[in-house]
Structure formats: structure tokens, C-alpha cells
């Protein structure tokens, strides 16, 4: 029991020390909390500052914009339209006006006095795509593009082995029928001799009447058989002729004199009447045109058709031969108008065509006045489309051109008579300029975009 008391007295100071240390810890923790409360006020102030500075930036930008606006009113900054039309900007940002150009035409001689001017394309008087009457595979082609051919010349040959056999069989059938007919002629001669003998014997009553009738009917039957065999021979000959025609269809020949302007098939390809190529087969092996007789088909505005007459003389300018004028005459006025285009087709025969002209070339036809009205002037004269002419409030006449910076510039000109949609330029141009068509609402230095 005494030992127990000693232990209890020894443990009392330990508890006292523990309580004192806990008291110190509690005091220190209270001060730490106070310090933490004081530190939290600083982040709160920073957040408020972050919320304020965007408004300050917006206010500053608004002020700068107001100052720039007021400054621009006094200084004269470029407007949005002026900026969009500036040529130093990228192409996509420029506000350019789309325009079409047409060249000034310089003419002299008879063409300058034309009463009607029309454009068209050259064509051959006779032109055809040459095909086959029967389908087949091409074995041989005997031409190349540009070759001249005569009527009846062989152009191509189709495979015809089966037709050769058919023709041989038809020829054999004709020979057989003719041999049978020859044999029947001999039988007729025999029957004729028997009939004459029976006639003599019957007169002397040497044979009976039935024997006499038998000889007579045998002769008649032999003659009838000959007529049947003769018809068979004609039938076999017709069949042979049919086989020959089928064989001839395998040979494609030129229908008229001309020049091969297109090679439409090659050896080994199949050809079919009415075919369009591909799996259906070729429709023709060649296109032939008579280049010795060329004509130009043009469209004349119906308002000017009264100035065109059959056999009227014309001058023809072909774009591919700019240094030469061809002569011709009106060969036909097609009696049918085009409602959509308000035009009438006119065909003009070229009387002095040469090797420089080919079908499908483009050209211009100048319909000339009569010899009484025609006064030939060899001085060069300039003409332009009347849609290129512009006038101002003072009735001055201008045309518009495009400069090197692709800006519209106007040039004052003096104009003459308007004829068939074209007007003569008397002064102001040098010739060959390209003028703006329909120059409505254009101003000098307007940026433009050329539409071809």
C-alpha cells in the first residue's frame, strides 16, 4: 500500500506540466488564427482590382475612338468606299466594276460602206459523215485526215468472210439451177420428137389414142417443167445479187469528190449504222467535205433583213486570215426566223476560197450596197459598237478605255453615221483600242475588272 501512494505523488507533477504545455499551445494557436484572419484581406483586394481594370481599358478605347472620329472630320480620312476602291488593297478587297471590252475596227475600201454587218461560221456546201450500211468490224482503213478523195474511192473495208461464203453458195445454187434447166431442154427435145412420131403413127392408126395422148402430154409437162426451172434460175440469180450487194456494203466508198476532214474510226473497231460510239459502235469512219465550195452561214438581225437580197455582193473577213478579204454573194436567205434571237439565217457563197479556209472558221460578212450607191474610199476608217458610246449633259461624245492600272478613263471623240449597230469614229482615237461596252455610271479612275 505505501508503494502505491509513492507512485501517485510522483505522477502529479507530470500532469501539471502537461496541462501547462497545453495552455501554451492553446495560446499560440489563437495568435495563429488572428494572423490568418489578417492575411485573408489581401487576396480580396486583388480580386477587386482585377474586376476594375477591364472597364478602364474599354473606357480608354472609347476615348481614343471618339478622338479619332473628331480628328477624321477635320483632317478628311478616306471613306469606306474610297478604301474599297484603292488598288493597293488585295484583289478580293477591291470594289471593282465588271466591264466587257470590244476593239475598234479599222476598215477601208468597200467594207467600210457596208449596209449590214453580220458574223457567222464557214461551212462546206457538201459535207457528210460516211458510214456503213451494215454493221461489222473494220479490217482496213485506206485514208488519213487531209487526204483528197474521188467519188467511189475505197475508204474502209469491213470483215466479210461470212458473206464470201454466202455469195459462193448463191453462185453454186445459180449454176445448179442453170444445169437443171439445160437438162430439161434436152428432155423437151426428146418429148418433142416422141410427140411428132406419135402424130405420124396415129394417122396410120399404128398406135392407140391413149399412146398418142401420152406422148402429147409428156411434151407439155416437159415444157412446163422448163418454165419452173427458168423461174428457179431467176430466183437463184436474185439471191446471188443480194449476196453481192451485202458484200458490197462491207466496202465503204466516198460518195462525192472532197477532202477527208475527220477520221472517226480505227481498224479493229466495230461500226454500226446510227451508232454513236462506245458500246453501241461507231456511226461513221470519216467526214468528207467539198472544200472547193465553201460558204458562210451568218445571222442577220430581222430589222436589217430588208437590206439583204439574193446574189448581193459581200466582202468576207475571216479571223484566221486577217490580212485578206474574200468576196462572195448571197446564195440563200433561209425563210425562217429565230424568235429567241430575232435573227434570220443567210448563206453566203465564197467565190474565191483558197487553201487557207476551212469549215467552222469564224468570219464577218459585210453586205455591200448596190454599185450605184457604192463609192469606194481607200482611206482607213474606224468603227466601233454603238454600245461603246457615252454622252454627257453637254451632248459631248465619249468612249471609255482601261488604263495600265485597270482604271476606267474616258476619251472625247467625234462620231459619224450609225449603221447596223456600229458607228464611225471620225476623231479622237488612233485605232485598235479596246472600248468598254455599256459604260453606264462610270467615273474617271474607277477601278474595273475585265470580263472576257
C-alpha positions as CSV (number, residue, x, y, z in Angstrom):
1,X,0.0,0.0,0.0
2,X,2.8,2.6,0.8
3,X,4.4,1.9,-2.6
4,X,1.1,2.7,-4.2
5,X,1.0,6.2,-2.6
6,X,4.5,7.0,-3.7
7,X,3.6,6.3,-7.3
8,X,0.6,8.6,-7.1
9,X,2.6,11.5,-5.7
10,X,5.2,11.1,-8.4
11,X,2.6,11.3,-11.1
12,X,1.1,14.6,-10.0
13,X,3.8,16.9,-11.3
14,X,3.7,15.2,-14.7
15,X,0.1,16.1,-15.1
16,X,0.8,19.6,-14.1
17,X,3.5,20.0,-16.7
18,X,1.3,18.6,-19.4
19,X,-1.5,21.0,-18.6
20,X,0.8,23.9,-18.7
21,X,2.1,22.9,-22.1
22,X,-1.4,22.5,-23.4
23,X,-2.1,26.0,-22.2
24,X,0.8,27.4,-24.1
25,X,-0.2,25.6,-27.2
26,X,-3.7,27.0,-27.0
27,X,-2.3,30.4,-26.7
28,X,-0.1,30.0,-29.7
29,X,-3.0,28.6,-31.8
30,X,-5.1,31.7,-31.0
31,X,-2.5,34.0,-32.2
32,X,-2.1,32.0,-35.4
33,X,-5.7,32.3,-36.2
34,X,-5.6,36.0,-35.7
35,X,-2.7,36.2,-38.1
36,X,-4.6,34.1,-40.6
37,X,-7.6,36.4,-40.4
38,X,-5.4,39.4,-41.2
39,X,-3.8,37.8,-44.2
40,X,-7.1,36.9,-46.0
41,X,-7.8,40.6,-46.6
42,X,-5.0,41.0,-49.2
43,X,-6.4,38.5,-51.8
44,X,-9.8,40.0,-51.6
45,X,-8.4,43.4,-52.6
46,X,-6.6,41.9,-55.6
47,X,-9.8,40.3,-56.9
48,X,-11.5,43.7,-56.8
49,X,-8.6,45.2,-58.7
50,X,-8.9,42.5,-61.4
51,X,-12.6,43.3,-61.9
52,X,-11.9,47.0,-62.4
53,X,-9.1,47.1,-65.0
54,X,-11.2,45.7,-68.0
55,X,-13.5,48.6,-67.6
56,X,-10.6,51.0,-67.6
57,X,-9.4,49.5,-70.9
58,X,-12.8,49.8,-72.5
59,X,-13.1,53.4,-71.4
60,X,-9.7,54.2,-72.8
61,X,-10.5,52.6,-76.2
62,X,-13.8,54.5,-76.4
63,X,-12.0,57.7,-75.7
64,X,-9.4,57.0,-78.4
65,X,-12.2,56.2,-80.9
66,X,-14.0,59.4,-80.2
67,X,-10.8,61.4,-80.6
68,X,-10.1,59.6,-83.9
69,X,-13.6,60.3,-85.2
70,X,-13.4,64.0,-84.3
71,X,-9.9,64.2,-85.9
72,X,-11.1,62.5,-89.0
73,X,-13.8,65.1,-89.6
74,X,-11.2,67.8,-89.7
75,X,-8.4,66.0,-91.5
76,X,-10.5,64.1,-94.1
77,X,-9.7,60.4,-93.7
78,X,-10.7,58.1,-96.6
79,X,-14.2,56.8,-96.6
80,X,-15.1,53.1,-96.7
81,X,-15.9,53.4,-100.5
82,X,-12.5,55.0,-101.1
83,X,-10.7,52.4,-99.2
84,X,-12.5,49.5,-101.0
85,X,-11.7,51.1,-104.4
86,X,-8.0,51.5,-103.6
87,X,-5.8,49.5,-105.9
88,X,-3.1,48.9,-103.3
89,X,-5.5,46.6,-101.4
90,X,-5.7,42.8,-102.2
91,X,-7.8,42.0,-105.2
92,X,-10.5,40.3,-103.1
93,X,-11.0,43.5,-101.1
94,X,-11.2,45.9,-104.0
95,X,-14.6,47.1,-105.2
96,X,-14.1,46.8,-109.0
97,X,-16.7,47.2,-111.6
98,X,-17.1,44.3,-114.1
99,X,-16.8,45.5,-117.7
100,X,-16.5,44.0,-121.2
101,X,-14.3,45.3,-123.9
102,X,-14.6,45.4,-127.7
103,X,-11.9,46.5,-130.1
104,X,-12.2,49.4,-132.5
105,X,-12.2,48.1,-136.1
106,X,-10.2,49.8,-138.8
107,X,-11.6,49.3,-142.3
108,X,-11.0,50.6,-145.8
109,X,-12.4,50.1,-149.2
110,X,-15.9,48.6,-149.9
111,X,-16.3,47.1,-146.4
112,X,-16.4,50.5,-144.8
113,X,-19.7,51.3,-146.6
114,X,-21.4,48.0,-145.8
115,X,-25.2,48.3,-145.2
116,X,-25.3,45.3,-142.9
117,X,-22.5,43.5,-140.9
118,X,-23.1,40.0,-139.6
119,X,-20.9,37.3,-138.1
120,X,-21.0,33.6,-138.8
121,X,-19.0,30.4,-139.4
122,X,-17.7,28.8,-142.5
123,X,-19.2,25.5,-143.7
124,X,-18.8,23.3,-146.7
125,X,-21.5,23.3,-149.4
126,X,-21.4,19.5,-149.2
127,X,-20.3,17.7,-146.1
128,X,-21.2,14.2,-144.8
129,X,-20.2,11.7,-142.3
130,X,-19.5,8.5,-144.2
131,X,-20.7,5.3,-142.5
132,X,-21.6,1.7,-143.5
133,X,-25.0,0.3,-144.4
134,X,-24.3,-2.9,-142.4
135,X,-22.7,-3.5,-139.0
136,X,-19.3,-5.1,-138.8
137,X,-15.7,-4.9,-137.7
138,X,-13.3,-2.6,-139.6
139,X,-10.5,-4.6,-141.3
140,X,-8.8,-1.9,-143.4
141,X,-8.8,1.9,-143.5
142,X,-7.2,3.4,-146.6
143,X,-7.2,7.2,-145.7
144,X,-5.8,9.8,-143.4
145,X,-7.1,13.2,-142.4
146,X,-6.5,15.8,-145.1
147,X,-6.5,13.2,-148.0
148,X,-8.3,14.2,-151.1
149,X,-10.7,11.5,-152.4
150,X,-12.7,11.0,-155.6
151,X,-16.2,9.7,-155.9
152,X,-16.2,5.9,-155.5
153,X,-12.7,5.7,-153.8
154,X,-12.5,3.0,-151.1
155,X,-12.3,4.4,-147.6
156,X,-12.6,1.3,-145.4
157,X,-13.4,-2.4,-145.6
158,X,-15.3,-4.4,-143.1
159,X,-14.8,-8.1,-142.2
160,X,-16.9,-10.1,-144.8
161,X,-15.7,-13.7,-144.6
162,X,-19.3,-15.0,-143.8
163,X,-20.6,-13.0,-146.8
164,X,-18.0,-14.5,-149.1
165,X,-19.3,-17.9,-148.1
166,X,-22.9,-16.9,-148.7
167,X,-22.0,-15.5,-152.1
168,X,-20.2,-18.7,-153.1
169,X,-23.3,-20.7,-152.0
170,X,-25.6,-18.4,-154.0
171,X,-23.3,-18.7,-157.1
172,X,-23.4,-22.5,-156.8
173,X,-27.1,-22.5,-156.5
174,X,-27.4,-20.5,-159.7
175,X,-25.1,-22.9,-161.5
176,X,-27.1,-25.9,-160.3
177,X,-30.4,-24.3,-161.4
178,X,-28.9,-23.5,-164.8
179,X,-27.7,-27.1,-165.2
180,X,-31.1,-28.4,-164.4
181,X,-32.6,-26.1,-166.9
182,X,-30.2,-27.4,-169.6
183,X,-31.1,-30.9,-168.7
184,X,-34.7,-30.1,-169.1
185,X,-34.2,-28.6,-172.5
186,X,-32.8,-32.0,-173.6
187,X,-35.9,-33.7,-172.2
188,X,-38.1,-31.3,-174.1
189,X,-36.3,-32.1,-177.3
190,X,-36.9,-35.8,-176.6
191,X,-40.5,-35.3,-175.8
192,X,-41.0,-33.2,-178.9
193,X,-39.6,-36.0,-181.1
194,X,-41.8,-38.5,-179.4
195,X,-44.9,-36.3,-179.9
196,X,-44.1,-35.9,-183.7
197,X,-43.6,-39.6,-184.1
198,X,-46.9,-40.3,-182.3
199,X,-48.7,-37.9,-184.6
200,X,-47.4,-39.7,-187.7
201,X,-48.3,-43.2,-186.3
202,X,-51.7,-42.0,-185.2
203,X,-52.5,-41.0,-188.8
204,X,-51.9,-44.6,-189.9
205,X,-53.6,-46.0,-186.8
206,X,-50.4,-47.7,-185.9
207,X,-50.8,-46.6,-182.2
208,X,-53.7,-46.3,-180.0
209,X,-55.2,-43.0,-179.0
210,X,-54.0,-43.4,-175.4
211,X,-50.4,-43.8,-176.6
212,X,-50.8,-40.7,-178.7
213,X,-52.2,-38.7,-175.7
214,X,-49.3,-39.9,-173.5
215,X,-46.7,-38.6,-176.0
216,X,-48.5,-35.3,-176.3
217,X,-48.9,-34.7,-172.5
218,X,-45.3,-35.7,-171.8
219,X,-44.2,-33.0,-174.1
220,X,-46.4,-30.4,-172.5
221,X,-45.2,-31.5,-169.0
222,X,-41.6,-31.1,-170.1
223,X,-42.2,-27.6,-171.4
224,X,-43.9,-26.6,-168.1
225,X,-41.1,-28.0,-166.1
226,X,-38.7,-25.9,-168.2
227,X,-40.6,-22.8,-167.2
228,X,-40.4,-23.8,-163.5
229,X,-36.7,-24.4,-163.7
230,X,-36.3,-21.0,-165.5
231,X,-38.0,-19.3,-162.6
232,X,-35.7,-21.1,-160.2
233,X,-32.7,-19.8,-162.1
234,X,-34.0,-16.2,-161.8
235,X,-34.6,-16.7,-158.1
236,X,-31.1,-18.0,-157.6
237,X,-29.7,-15.1,-159.5
238,X,-31.6,-12.7,-157.4
239,X,-30.3,-14.3,-154.2
240,X,-26.8,-14.1,-155.7
241,X,-27.2,-10.5,-156.4
242,X,-28.5,-9.9,-152.9
243,X,-25.4,-11.6,-151.5
244,X,-23.2,-9.5,-153.8
245,X,-24.9,-6.3,-152.5
246,X,-24.4,-7.4,-148.9
247,X,-20.8,-8.0,-149.7
248,X,-20.5,-4.6,-151.4
249,X,-21.9,-3.0,-148.2
250,X,-18.8,-4.1,-146.4
251,X,-16.8,-1.7,-148.6
252,X,-17.2,2.0,-147.6
253,X,-16.7,4.4,-150.5
254,X,-16.6,8.2,-151.0
255,X,-20.0,9.5,-152.2
256,X,-18.5,12.6,-153.8
257,X,-15.2,14.4,-154.5
258,X,-13.8,16.1,-151.5
259,X,-11.3,16.1,-148.6
260,X,-11.3,14.0,-145.5
261,X,-11.6,16.5,-142.6
262,X,-12.1,13.9,-139.8
263,X,-11.1,10.3,-139.2
264,X,-13.8,8.9,-136.9
265,X,-12.7,5.3,-136.5
266,X,-9.7,3.0,-136.5
267,X,-9.0,-0.5,-137.7
268,X,-10.4,-3.2,-135.4
269,X,-13.3,-1.0,-134.1
270,X,-17.0,-2.0,-134.7
271,X,-19.2,0.1,-136.8
272,X,-23.0,0.3,-136.7
273,X,-25.5,2.3,-138.7
274,X,-26.7,5.0,-136.4
275,X,-24.1,4.2,-133.8
276,X,-22.8,7.0,-131.5
277,X,-19.6,5.4,-130.4
278,X,-18.7,3.4,-127.3
279,X,-20.5,0.2,-126.7
280,X,-23.0,1.0,-129.5
281,X,-20.3,1.1,-132.2
282,X,-19.1,3.9,-134.4
283,X,-21.5,5.6,-136.6
284,X,-19.1,6.7,-139.3
285,X,-15.5,6.2,-140.3
286,X,-14.8,9.6,-141.9
287,X,-16.2,13.0,-142.5
288,X,-15.7,14.4,-146.0
289,X,-16.2,18.0,-147.2
290,X,-16.1,19.6,-150.5
291,X,-13.6,22.4,-149.7
292,X,-13.8,23.8,-153.3
293,X,-17.3,25.2,-152.5
294,X,-17.3,27.0,-149.1
295,X,-20.0,29.2,-147.7
296,X,-20.5,31.2,-144.6
297,X,-23.8,31.0,-142.6
298,X,-24.5,34.1,-140.6
299,X,-27.3,35.6,-138.5
300,X,-28.8,38.9,-139.7
301,X,-30.9,41.0,-137.3
302,X,-34.5,40.9,-138.6
303,X,-34.6,44.7,-138.6
304,X,-31.9,44.8,-141.3
305,X,-33.0,41.8,-143.4
306,X,-34.7,44.2,-145.9
307,X,-31.2,45.4,-146.9
308,X,-30.1,41.8,-147.9
309,X,-31.0,40.5,-151.3
310,X,-30.2,37.3,-153.3
311,X,-27.0,37.5,-155.3
312,X,-26.0,40.6,-153.4
313,X,-22.2,41.1,-153.3
314,X,-20.4,40.8,-150.0
315,X,-16.9,41.1,-148.5
316,X,-15.8,38.5,-146.0
317,X,-13.2,38.9,-143.3
318,X,-12.0,35.6,-141.8
319,X,-10.5,35.9,-138.3
320,X,-7.8,33.3,-139.1
321,X,-6.7,35.3,-142.2
322,X,-6.6,38.9,-141.0
323,X,-4.7,40.3,-144.0
324,X,-7.0,39.3,-146.7
325,X,-10.6,40.0,-147.7
326,X,-12.6,37.4,-149.6
327,X,-15.5,38.1,-152.0
328,X,-18.8,36.3,-152.2
329,X,-22.5,36.7,-152.9
330,X,-25.7,35.9,-151.1
331,X,-26.8,32.4,-152.1
332,X,-29.9,31.8,-150.0
333,X,-32.0,33.6,-147.3
334,X,-33.5,30.9,-145.1
335,X,-37.2,31.7,-144.8
336,X,-37.4,31.0,-141.1
337,X,-36.7,33.4,-138.2
338,X,-35.3,32.8,-134.8
339,X,-37.8,34.0,-132.2
340,X,-35.4,34.0,-129.3
341,X,-32.6,35.9,-131.0
342,X,-34.7,37.9,-133.5
343,X,-32.4,36.9,-136.4
344,X,-32.7,35.2,-139.8
345,X,-30.0,32.9,-141.3
346,X,-28.4,34.0,-144.5
347,X,-26.0,31.8,-146.5
348,X,-23.2,33.4,-148.5
349,X,-21.1,31.6,-151.1
350,X,-17.4,32.4,-151.1
351,X,-16.4,32.8,-154.8
352,X,-12.6,33.0,-154.3
353,X,-12.0,30.4,-151.5
354,X,-8.4,29.1,-151.2
355,X,-6.5,26.6,-149.1
356,X,-6.4,28.9,-146.1
357,X,-10.1,28.4,-145.4
358,X,-11.6,25.5,-143.5
359,X,-15.1,24.7,-142.1
360,X,-16.0,26.1,-138.7
361,X,-13.8,29.1,-139.0
362,X,-15.4,32.3,-137.8
363,X,-15.8,35.3,-140.1
364,X,-17.5,38.6,-140.6
365,X,-19.7,39.3,-143.6
366,X,-20.1,42.9,-145.0
367,X,-23.2,43.2,-147.2
368,X,-22.3,45.8,-149.7
369,X,-24.7,48.4,-151.2
370,X,-25.5,48.4,-154.9
371,X,-22.9,49.6,-157.4
372,X,-24.8,52.9,-157.9
373,X,-24.7,53.6,-154.1
374,X,-21.2,52.4,-153.6
375,X,-18.4,55.0,-153.5
376,X,-15.1,53.3,-152.9
377,X,-12.8,55.1,-150.4
378,X,-9.4,53.6,-149.8
379,X,-8.8,55.8,-146.7
380,X,-8.8,53.8,-143.4
381,X,-11.9,54.4,-141.3
382,X,-12.6,53.5,-137.7
383,X,-15.8,51.9,-136.4
384,X,-17.0,50.7,-133.0
385,X,-20.1,49.3,-131.5
386,X,-22.7,51.9,-130.8
387,X,-23.0,50.5,-127.2
388,X,-19.5,51.8,-126.5
389,X,-20.6,55.5,-127.0
390,X,-21.4,57.6,-124.0
391,X,-22.7,61.2,-123.8
392,X,-22.7,63.8,-121.0
393,X,-25.1,66.6,-120.2
394,X,-23.4,68.9,-122.7
395,X,-24.1,66.4,-125.5
396,X,-20.4,65.6,-125.9
397,X,-19.5,62.1,-127.0
398,X,-17.1,59.9,-125.1
399,X,-15.7,56.4,-125.1
400,X,-14.2,54.6,-122.1
401,X,-10.9,52.7,-122.1
402,X,-9.0,50.8,-119.4
403,X,-5.5,52.1,-118.5
404,X,-2.5,50.2,-117.3
405,X,-3.7,50.3,-113.7
406,X,-7.1,48.9,-114.7
407,X,-9.0,52.1,-114.2
408,X,-11.6,53.5,-116.5
409,X,-10.7,56.6,-118.4
410,X,-12.9,58.5,-120.8
411,X,-11.8,59.9,-124.2
412,X,-13.8,62.5,-126.1
413,X,-14.4,61.5,-129.7
414,X,-16.2,62.8,-132.8
415,X,-18.6,60.3,-134.3
416,X,-20.3,59.9,-137.7
417,X,-23.2,57.9,-139.1
418,X,-24.7,54.9,-137.2
419,X,-25.3,51.9,-139.4
420,X,-26.3,48.4,-138.4
421,X,-25.3,48.8,-134.8
422,X,-21.9,50.3,-135.5
423,X,-20.8,53.9,-135.5
424,X,-17.9,55.6,-137.3
425,X,-15.2,57.3,-135.2
426,X,-14.1,60.5,-137.0
427,X,-11.6,61.8,-134.5
428,X,-10.2,61.1,-131.0
429,X,-8.8,57.5,-131.4
430,X,-5.8,56.0,-133.0
431,X,-7.4,52.7,-133.9
432,X,-7.4,49.2,-132.4
433,X,-8.3,50.5,-128.9
434,X,-10.4,48.3,-126.7
435,X,-13.5,50.2,-125.6
436,X,-15.8,49.5,-122.6
437,X,-19.2,48.2,-123.6
438,X,-22.3,49.8,-121.9
439,X,-20.3,52.4,-119.8
440,X,-23.2,53.3,-117.5
441,X,-22.5,55.1,-114.3
442,X,-18.7,55.1,-114.8
443,X,-16.5,57.8,-113.4
444,X,-12.9,58.6,-114.3
445,X,-10.3,56.4,-112.3
446,X,-13.0,53.9,-111.4
447,X,-11.3,50.5,-110.8
448,X,-12.6,47.9,-113.2
449,X,-12.4,44.2,-113.7
450,X,-12.3,42.9,-117.4
451,X,-14.7,40.1,-118.2
452,X,-13.7,38.2,-121.3
